[in-house]
Amino acid sequence: MRGFPQMRMLFGLLFALAFAACGGDSSEEDPAPSDEVLALDSVTIGTQSGLSDFTDVAPDAKIVLDFTAALDASTIEANIYLSDASNNKVGVERTYDGGKRVTLAPVSSLTAFATYRLIVNSGLKSSAGSLIATGKVIRIAVGMDTSDKFPQISDEELLTKVQEQTFRYFWEGAEPNSGMARERTSSGTTVTTGGTGFGVMAMTVAAERGFITRGEACERVQRIVTFLSEKATSYHGAFSHWIYGDTGRTRPFSADDDGADLVETALLFQGLLTARAYFDGADASETALRGDITRLWEAVEWDFFTKEGEAQVLYWHWSPTKGWVMNLPVSGWNEALIVYVLAASSPTHPIDRSVYDNGWAKNGAIRNGKLFYDTALPLGENYGGPLFWAHYSFVGLNPEGLSDAYADYWEQVRNHTLINYAYCVDNPKEYAGYGPDCWGLTASDIEGGYTASSPTNDQGVIAPTAALSSMPYTPDESMAALRYFYYKLGDRLWSDYGFIDAFNLTTGWFDTGEHIAIDQGPIILMIENHRTGLLWRLFMSDADVRTGLSKLGFTIAPAN
């Protein structure tokens, strides 16, 4: 090949030129890159580590971030932080080791079952000045802090503690002029008629348990009765839902509800008749109190609320300015069985049994009879409705051994409660916290409002009154809930007046500082009925009440 030597010379020349252009000396190494790539290498929270979302994180856990290069300390605070579900930054203490590690420690424990975001922004720099290759957002789902918030005590001591602390709402928290129960903690001079009925009953419990003396209880009930007799406006003997405790004037519940509320009146007299039975002494103060209660009781024109005899049903409201405009019949099944019992029991203005059968029972249409979670529900709407329906009429009415043409009432209230419990354990909407120790759907505050929670209206809100006021029906399940509320959530739920009204572990909302009379009262009373049956024994011993129940066709347990 004649051209081969020439080609070899040409390649040699090209190689020499290339070698000279690269610096010439083949013994020198290539220089290192000017900086390492900055990236988030790993996140460690407790025993979990990685770069994906974290679940069941302890509320007080520290967050450790490791990077691939040392950091510019001046860029850490603005670009590594924790935010809550509303995009608010969470207070943390940052620790930087001067190298590749940053630790975040929340200043306050994170909210159980809430979700947070760990943010690493693209403005973070290495110590050499390079920006992080990419930012990162990691979701952190917080679990439950299972530590006890208070020292363990016996169940009996805990029940007493709950009753005594909750009673303070009706004693220390009462409106001072009238002695009546405020509608809620923040209600000022607005008092509630039905909630006061629960408060009066609570005073008998408090006297029996030594939280106050019998004389103190008698004096307070007398103040309430005197206020109702001499200052509060009544309408055919019935009272309004809300009253101004300083003047006795009606505070309208709504535009058309500016007069009598028969259901609230019934809840009031359930309490007053219980007090009449309890304060049975021969001394002047107890004798006077019984007489004053009797005068109020006999003044209620229950029969007037059949639209002055024109209807075979009782009506909930009557307005002195608008008459029967609200047009709301009291029909079952709900919290209002006590209305018909007392209306039939009145010695002066009673209703006939036909009003009960046609109005309350709707001639048998009140029956349900279907199974929910393998539990039969005798009466009412599917799944039973909110649990206060099983409480309000039965703080005084004893459902044990109580039956009529429509139901066995022990079966009704117990099964209603078991269905509510089973629904919460099943937790079909997958709300945080629901389970055997955290259950109970009833009327309560919710975030931004108020609703009657139930299996068919479940918004993730648990109200302690639901499970605790069910203590006579489901003692084991209710006691488990009480232990959980007190020991595990007590730092958020427990207050000067007992448990706050409600909470939502899914959103981390707690109804901080708020209590409602009609939720606090049944806790005290139904725990007492579970322990001693005191309120049941007192109310069911009233001769008028027993006459009324018989008139409506009820079979009742023998008096103790």
C-alpha positions in Angstrom: 0.0 0.0 0.0 1.9 3.0 -1.4 -0.1 5.7 0.7 0.4 4.0 4.2 3.6 5.9 5.3 2.1 9.2 4.5 -1.1 8.5 6.4 1.0 7.4 9.5 2.9 10.7 9.4 -0.4 12.7 9.2 -2.0 10.9 12.2 1.2 11.5 14.3 1.1 15.2 13.5 -2.5 15.5 14.5 -1.9 13.6 17.8 1.0 15.9 18.7 -1.1 19.0 18.1 -4.0 17.6 20.3 -1.6 16.7 23.1 -0.1 20.1 23.1 -3.5 21.7 23.3 -4.4 19.7 26.4 -1.4 20.9 28.3 1.3 18.5 27.2 2.2 16.6 30.4 0.4 13.3 30.6 1.4 12.9 34.3 -1.1 15.6 35.7 -4.6 14.6 36.9 -7.9 16.3 35.7 -9.0 18.9 38.3 -12.1 18.1 40.6 -15.4 19.7 39.9 -15.9 23.1 41.6 -18.8 21.9 43.8 -20.9 18.8 44.8 -24.5 18.6 43.9 -26.8 19.7 46.8 -29.8 17.5 47.3 -31.9 16.2 50.2 -30.5 12.8 50.9 -32.9 11.5 53.6 -35.4 12.4 56.3 -35.7 10.6 59.6 -38.6 10.9 62.0 -38.5 8.5 65.0 -37.9 5.1 63.6 -39.0 6.0 60.0 -36.6 7.1 57.4 -36.9 8.0 53.7 -38.0 10.7 51.3 -41.7 9.7 50.9 -44.7 10.6 53.1 -44.6 9.7 56.8 -47.5 8.3 58.8 -48.3 7.8 62.5 -45.7 10.2 63.6 -45.4 10.9 67.3 -46.7 14.5 68.1 -43.4 15.4 69.8 -41.1 13.7 67.3 -38.0 15.5 66.0 -37.4 15.8 62.2 -33.8 15.1 61.0 -32.9 16.1 57.5 -29.6 15.0 55.9 -28.2 16.6 52.7 -25.5 15.6 50.2 -23.4 18.7 50.9 -22.8 21.2 53.7 -25.3 24.0 53.8 -25.2 27.8 53.8 -26.5 28.5 57.3 -28.0 31.8 56.3 -30.5 30.1 53.9 -31.8 27.4 56.3 -34.5 29.2 58.2 -36.3 30.6 55.1 -36.1 27.4 53.1 -36.6 24.5 55.6 -39.8 24.7 57.6 -43.0 22.9 58.7 -46.5 24.1 57.8 -50.0 23.0 58.9 -53.0 22.2 56.8 -53.8 25.9 56.5 -50.3 26.7 55.3 -49.3 28.4 58.5 -45.7 27.9 59.6 -45.3 25.8 62.7 -43.0 27.0 65.4 -39.9 24.9 65.5 -36.4 25.0 67.0 -33.8 24.4 64.2 -30.4 22.9 65.0 -27.7 22.9 62.4 -24.5 20.9 62.9 -22.4 23.0 60.6 -22.3 20.3 58.0 -25.0 18.3 56.2 -27.6 17.8 59.0 -30.5 20.0 60.1 -32.9 19.0 62.9 -36.4 20.5 63.5 -38.0 20.2 66.9 -41.6 21.5 67.2 -41.9 24.1 69.9 -45.3 22.6 70.9 -46.4 19.1 70.3 -48.1 18.5 66.9 -51.8 17.9 66.9 -52.8 14.2 67.0 -54.1 12.9 63.7 -53.4 16.2 61.9 -51.4 16.4 58.7 -48.4 18.7 58.2 -46.0 19.4 55.3 -42.2 19.4 55.6 -41.0 22.0 53.0 -37.5 22.2 51.5 -37.5 25.2 49.1 -35.3 25.7 46.1 -33.7 28.7 47.7 -31.6 26.5 49.9 -27.8 26.8 49.1 -24.7 24.8 49.9 -21.8 26.3 51.7 -20.1 26.5 48.3 -22.9 28.7 47.0 -24.8 26.2 44.8 -28.6 26.1 44.9 -30.3 22.8 45.8 -31.0 20.7 42.8 -34.7 20.5 43.5 -37.1 21.4 46.3 -39.1 18.8 48.2 -42.5 18.6 50.0 -43.1 15.7 52.3 -46.5 15.0 54.1 -46.3 14.1 57.7 -49.5 12.5 59.3 -49.3 12.7 63.0 -50.6 9.8 65.2 -51.7 9.6 68.7 -49.7 10.6 71.8 -50.6 7.6 73.8 -49.0 8.7 77.1 -51.3 9.3 80.1 -52.0 13.0 80.6 -53.1 12.5 84.2 -52.1 10.0 86.9 -54.2 6.8 86.9 -56.9 6.5 89.5 -59.6 3.9 90.0 -62.7 3.9 87.8 -64.9 4.8 90.7 -62.7 7.7 91.6 -62.7 8.8 87.9 -66.5 8.7 87.7 -66.8 10.8 90.8 -64.2 13.3 89.5 -66.1 13.7 86.2 -69.4 14.2 88.0 -67.9 16.8 90.5 -66.0 18.7 87.9 -68.9 18.8 85.4 -71.2 19.9 88.2 -69.2 23.1 88.5 -70.8 24.3 85.3 -74.2 24.4 87.0 -72.9 25.7 90.3 -70.0 28.2 89.7 -70.9 28.8 86.1 -74.6 29.6 86.6 -76.1 33.0 85.8 -75.9 34.6 89.3 -79.2 36.5 89.5 -81.5 33.7 88.4 -79.3 30.7 89.5 -80.3 29.1 86.1 -77.8 27.4 83.8 -76.3 29.5 81.0 -77.0 28.2 77.5 -73.2 27.7 77.0 -70.0 28.9 78.6 -70.0 32.1 76.6 -73.7 33.0 76.9 -73.5 35.8 79.4 -77.0 36.5 80.9 -78.8 34.1 78.5 -80.0 31.0 80.4 -81.6 27.8 79.1 -84.8 26.3 80.3 -84.1 22.7 79.5 -80.5 22.8 80.6 -81.7 24.3 83.9 -83.8 21.2 84.4 -80.7 19.1 84.1 -78.9 21.4 86.4 -81.6 21.1 89.1 -81.3 17.3 88.9 -77.5 17.7 89.1 -77.9 19.5 92.4 -79.6 16.5 94.0 -76.6 14.4 92.9 -74.2 16.9 94.2 -75.9 17.0 97.6 -76.0 13.2 97.8 -72.3 13.0 97.0 -71.2 15.8 99.3 -70.0 18.2 96.6 -72.4 20.7 98.2 -74.6 20.5 101.3 -78.3 19.6 101.1 -79.1 23.1 102.4 -77.0 24.8 99.7 -78.8 22.7 97.0 -82.2 23.6 98.4 -81.4 27.3 98.5 -80.2 27.3 94.9 -83.2 25.4 93.5 -85.4 27.8 95.5 -83.7 30.8 93.8 -84.4 29.2 90.4 -88.0 28.5 91.3 -88.6 32.0 92.7 -87.1 33.5 89.6 -89.4 31.4 87.3 -92.4 32.3 89.5 -91.8 36.0 89.9 -89.6 37.3 87.0 -89.6 34.9 84.1 -92.3 35.4 81.4 -94.4 32.3 80.9 -97.0 31.5 78.3 -99.9 29.4 79.4 -97.6 28.2 82.2 -94.8 27.2 79.7 -91.5 28.9 79.4 -89.4 30.0 76.4 -86.2 28.2 75.3 -84.0 31.1 76.3 -84.5 33.7 79.0 -82.5 36.7 80.1 -81.4 35.7 83.6 -81.0 39.3 84.7 -84.6 40.4 83.8 -86.7 37.3 83.1 -87.6 38.5 79.6 -87.7 36.0 76.8 -84.8 36.0 74.4 -86.2 34.8 71.1 -84.7 31.6 69.8 -85.5 32.6 66.3 -87.7 35.2 64.6 -90.9 33.2 65.1 -89.9 31.4 68.3 -90.5 34.2 70.8 -92.8 32.4 73.2 -93.4 29.0 74.7 -91.2 26.0 74.0 -93.0 22.9 75.2 -90.0 20.5 74.9 -87.7 22.8 76.9 -90.5 23.2 79.5 -90.8 19.5 79.8 -87.1 19.1 80.4 -87.3 21.8 83.1 -90.2 20.1 84.9 -88.5 16.7 84.7 -85.8 18.3 86.9 -88.2 20.2 89.2 -90.4 17.1 89.9 -87.2 15.2 90.7 -86.3 18.0 93.1 -89.8 17.9 94.6 -89.2 14.2 95.4 -85.7 14.7 96.7 -86.4 17.6 99.1 -88.9 15.8 101.2 -88.0 17.2 104.6 -90.4 18.6 107.1 -88.4 21.8 107.7 -89.7 25.1 106.4 -87.3 25.5 103.5 -87.9 22.1 101.9 -91.7 22.4 102.6 -91.8 25.8 100.9 -89.8 24.6 97.9 -92.1 21.7 97.3 -95.1 24.0 97.4 -93.6 26.5 95.0 -92.6 23.7 92.5 -96.2 22.3 92.7 -97.7 25.7 91.9 -95.4 26.1 88.8 -96.2 22.5 87.7 -99.9 22.9 88.0 -99.9 26.1 86.1 -98.7 24.5 82.8 -101.6 24.2 80.4 -100.4 21.2 78.5 -103.7 20.7 76.8 -103.5 24.2 75.3 -100.7 23.0 73.1 -103.0 20.8 71.1 -103.8 24.0 69.3 -106.3 24.8 72.0 -108.0 21.4 71.7 -108.2 21.4 67.9 -105.5 18.8 67.2 -104.6 15.3 68.3 -101.0 16.1 68.8 -99.0 18.5 71.0 -97.2 21.4 69.3 -93.7 22.5 70.1 -94.1 26.3 70.0 -96.6 29.0 70.6 -95.9 32.7 70.1 -97.8 35.5 71.9 -97.5 37.6 68.7 -97.7 34.9 65.9 -99.7 32.1 67.5 -99.0 28.7 66.0 -97.0 30.0 63.0 -94.1 27.6 63.6 -96.6 24.7 63.3 -94.2 22.0 64.5 -95.9 19.0 66.0 -94.1 17.0 68.7 -93.9 13.5 67.0 -91.7 10.6 67.7 -89.1 9.1 67.8 -86.8 11.8 69.2 -85.9 13.3 72.5 -89.4 14.5 73.4 -91.1 11.4 74.9 -91.0 13.2 78.3 -93.3 15.9 76.9 -96.2 13.4 76.4 -95.5 11.7 79.7 -95.7 15.0 81.6 -98.7 16.2 79.6 -100.5 13.0 80.6 -99.3 13.4 84.2 -100.6 16.9 84.8 -103.2 17.0 87.6 -104.7 20.2 86.1 -104.3 20.3 82.3 -103.8 16.7 81.1 -104.0 15.3 77.6 -105.8 12.2 76.6 -104.1 9.0 75.5 -105.4 9.6 72.0 -103.1 12.6 71.7 -100.1 10.3 72.5 -101.2 7.5 70.1 -102.1 9.8 67.3 -99.5 12.5 67.8 -96.4 11.0 69.3 -96.7 7.4 68.1 -98.4 8.3 64.8 -100.7 5.3 65.2 -97.7 2.9 65.1 -95.7 4.6 62.3 -93.1 5.3 65.0 -91.9 1.7 64.7 -88.8 0.7 62.8 -87.9 -2.9 63.5 -85.0 -3.2 61.1 -81.5 -4.5 61.8 -78.4 -2.2 61.8 -75.1 -3.9 62.6 -77.1 -7.0 63.4 -78.9 -5.1 66.1 -82.7 -4.6 66.1 -84.0 -1.0 66.4 -87.6 -0.9 67.7 -88.4 2.8 67.0 -87.3 5.8 65.0 -85.2 6.6 62.0 -82.6 4.3 60.5 -79.5 3.9 62.6 -81.3 5.5 65.5 -80.4 9.2 65.1 -78.3 11.3 67.4 -77.7 9.8 70.9 -79.3 12.6 72.9 -82.6 11.0 71.8 -81.7 8.2 74.2 -80.7 10.6 77.0 -82.9 13.6 77.5 -86.1 11.9 78.4 -84.4 9.2 80.3 -82.4 11.2 82.8 -85.6 10.9 84.9 -87.7 8.2 83.1 -86.3 4.8 83.9 -86.3 2.7 80.7 -85.6 -0.5 82.7 -88.9 -2.4 82.8 -90.6 0.3 80.8 -92.8 -0.7 77.9 -95.9 0.2 76.0 -97.8 -0.8 72.9 -94.8 0.3 70.7 -91.6 -0.8 72.4 -89.6 -2.1 75.2 -87.7 1.1 76.1 -84.7 -0.5 77.6 -84.2 -2.4 74.3 -84.8 0.9 72.4 -82.2 3.0 74.2 -79.6 0.2 74.6 -79.8 -0.9 71.0 -79.8 2.7 69.7 -76.5 3.2 71.6 -75.0 -0.1 70.4 -75.7 0.8 66.8 -74.1 4.2 67.3 -71.1 2.5 68.9 -70.8 -0.1 66.1 -71.0 2.6 63.4 -68.1 4.4 65.0 -66.0 1.3 65.3 -66.8 0.4 61.7 -65.9 4.0 60.7 -67.0 3.9 57.1 -65.8 7.4 56.4 -62.4 6.6 57.8 -62.3 9.6 60.2 -59.2 9.8 62.4 -59.5 8.4 65.9 -62.8 6.6 65.7 -62.8 3.2 67.4 -63.8 1.2 70.5 -62.3 3.9 72.8 -63.4 7.0 70.9 -67.0 7.0 69.8 -70.3 8.8 70.2 -72.4 10.9 67.7 -74.9 13.4 69.1 -75.9 17.1 68.9 -72.9 19.3 69.6 -70.7 22.1 68.3 -68.8 21.5 65.1 -66.2 23.7 63.5 -68.0 26.9 62.6 -71.5 25.8 63.8 -73.7 23.2 65.5 -75.3 20.0 64.2 -77.0 16.8 65.4 -74.4 14.3 64.5 -75.5 10.7 63.8 -74.5 7.8 61.6 -76.5 9.5 58.8 -75.0 12.9 59.5 -71.4 12.1 60.4 -68.9 15.0 60.1 -66.0 13.5 62.0 -67.0 15.2 65.3 -67.1 13.2 68.6 -68.9 14.7 71.6 -67.9 13.2 75.0 -71.5 13.5 76.3 -72.6 10.9 73.7 -70.7 8.0 75.2 -70.6 9.2 78.8 -74.3 9.8 79.0 -74.9 6.3 77.7 -73.1 4.8 80.7 -76.2 2.9 82.0 -76.8 1.3 78.6 -73.2 0.4 77.6 -71.1 0.5 80.8 -68.0 -1.2 79.4 -67.9 0.7 76.1 -68.7 4.0 77.9 -66.1 3.4 80.5 -63.5 2.7 77.8 -64.4 6.0 76.2 -64.1 7.9 79.5 -60.6 6.5 80.2 -59.6 7.5 76.6 -61.0 11.0 76.8 -59.5 11.6 80.2 -56.1 9.9 80.1 -55.2 10.1 76.4 -56.9 13.3 75.3 -57.2 15.0 78.7 -54.7 17.7 77.9 -57.0 18.9 75.1 -60.5 17.9 76.4 -60.4 18.3 80.2 -61.2 21.7 81.7 -62.6 23.5 84.8 -66.1 22.4 83.9 -65.3 18.8 82.8 -64.9 17.8 79.2 -65.3 20.4 76.5 -68.2 20.0 74.1 -66.7 18.3 71.1 -63.6 17.6 69.0 -62.5 16.4 65.5 -59.3 14.4 65.4 -59.3 14.4 61.6 -58.9 18.2 61.4 -57.3 18.7 64.8 -60.2 20.9 66.0 -61.1 21.0 69.7 -64.0 23.1 71.0 -61.6 24.8 73.4 -63.2 26.3 76.5 -66.8 25.7 75.4 -69.4 23.8 77.2 -73.2 23.5 76.6 -75.7 22.9 79.4 -77.7 20.3 77.6 -74.6 18.3 76.9 -72.9 18.7 80.4 -76.1 17.8 82.4 -76.7 14.3 81.1 -73.1 13.3 81.8 -73.6 13.9 85.6 -77.1 12.4 85.7 -76.6 9.3 83.6 -73.4 8.4 85.3 -75.4 8.6 88.6 -78.2 6.5 87.2 -75.5 3.9 86.2 -74.0 4.0 89.7 -77.0 4.3 92.0 -80.2 4.9 90.0 -80.8 8.0 92.1 -82.6 10.2 89.5 -84.6 7.3 88.1 -85.8 6.4 91.6 -86.8 10.0 92.5 -88.6 10.8 89.3 -90.4 7.5 88.9 -91.6 7.8 92.6 -93.7 10.8 91.7 -97.4 10.0 92.0 -98.4 12.3 89.1 -95.8 10.7 86.8 -96.9 7.2 87.6 -100.5 8.2 87.0 -99.5 9.7 83.6 -97.5 6.6 82.5 -100.4 4.3 83.4 -102.8 6.5 81.5 -100.7 6.2 78.4 -100.6 2.4 78.6 -97.1 2.0 80.0 -96.0 -0.9 82.0 -93.5 0.2 84.6 -91.1 -1.5 87.0 -92.3 -1.7 90.6 -91.3 1.3 92.7 -88.2 0.7 94.9 
